[in-house]
Amino acid sequence: MATVPPNPVPFSEPPYLRGLPSPYYTSSHRNFQKACRAFLWENLISHALEWEREGAVPEHVFHTFCRHHMLIPNLPAPLPVEWLKRLGINDILGVKVEEWDYLHTGIYCDELARSGLAGPGASMTAGFAFGIPPMLRFGSRELQERFLPDLLTGRKRTCLAITEPEAGSDVANITTTAVKSPDGKYYIVNGTKKWITNGIWSDYTTMAVRTGGPNSGPAGLSLLVVPLRNHPGVTMRRLKVSGQATGGTTFIELDDVRVPVENLIGIEGHGMRYIMTNFNHERLVVSVGVTRQARVGLAAAFEYCLKREAFGKKLMDQPVVRHRLAKAGAELETMWAWIEQILYQLCHLEKGDADRELGGLTALAKAKAGMVLQECAQCAVLLFGGNGYTTTGQGEIAERLWREVPGTRIPGGSEDVLLDLAVRQLVKIYQVQTKELEKKEKKGSNI
């Protein structure tokens, strides 16, 4: 694979790839970045725009990625080393699976979005990033033995099915029911799921269902591994959405679908906690990819302004143009610095501590990333002018990025919900820490 050098256009690369010092990246990270960029350019990025226009990524691409273990990076770090080695997966482009950390994950997600388009990458990654992690963390050993060998190697595909027509960010309002059969051997599942990325290609899904009564609230939710493709009672159809044409967004209907009770993930009624924990990883990887999309849009606008003439001089010679680029650039680089900080913190925190301390901040980062993409995409569209309003030609990337903005600000918890969630989580941390300080002070006064 040929080496793909960093792009010299301002704002087009993270600072550490522009030769600036960074405290975060080791030689392992830098070597992986080079190998990752070369692999992704050859197998995805160089074809991404063409495939997005066509609305489909060829099936062989998924198999190529799996053959090179290049969907494993979508799993939360640290990786499930025992499982991977059992399956003969010892390294990812030279990085030993036991050495993989969240900075490697960040590099992968950043490079995956380097076309500026989320759809081509999302067409393959949703199962590994969102569907498999609950099985790894909460599934019984028996459940893992039945599903993980096929899913981790790509012989079978999965996805995550949480959202419903009437229950998006309001997860506690899920109405899809799972009622045990009279003999207790099956859950009978009925309901609908909507906007499910990759659903149309998935053999299974990690699905949120209501095992409690209709008024059971969050405590009535559970997670099941539900069969999809060609399974009796399951009907699926693709949905057309504004952006991410290749992402396989799917509407799923479930009519008396029989699911073995052994497909329950973890404990019945604990689904809400599992879902919320899973969201932390989802929001993080989305934040990284979205920030790279913003980078692509702003860099394209910057390059265009260096060559486009108006009113007798280059656009870049107009103070108002430079001002617009500067405002968007400040938002972009601030966002990336925050993401690097979170990635580094995840490398040095235990999982439980990270969930507690960074869950709210990760939600906030995901919300902010969407705002930054909107700022950079809008900047690109306005500076490209008519070209940025045209679906073909030199401004095509700006037009496509603008259509992808809602797809970053709504899924994984809509923006307003995440902003509120972040503050509520910070309040909880404050209250816990305050009580601990009070206990220490009281104990100290009694000595």
Secondary structure by P-SEA (a helix, b strand, c coil): ccccccccccccccccccccccccccaaaaaaaaaaaaaaaaccccaaaaaaaaccccaaaaaaaaaacccccccccccaaaaaaaaccccccccccccccaaaaaaaaaaaacccccccccccccccccccccccccccaaaaaacaaaaaaccbbbbbcccccccccccccccbbbbbcccccccccccccccccccccccccbbbbbcccccccccccccccccccccccbbbbbbbcccccccccbbbbbcbbbbbcccccccccaaaaaaaaaaaaaaaaaaaaaaaaaaaaaaaaaaaaaccccccccccccaaaaaaaaaaaaaaaaaaaaaaaaaaaaacccaaaaaaccaaaaaaaaaaaaaaaaaaaaaaaaaaccccccccccaaaaaaaaaaaaaaacccccaaaaaaaaaaaaaaaaaaaaaaaaaaaaaaaac
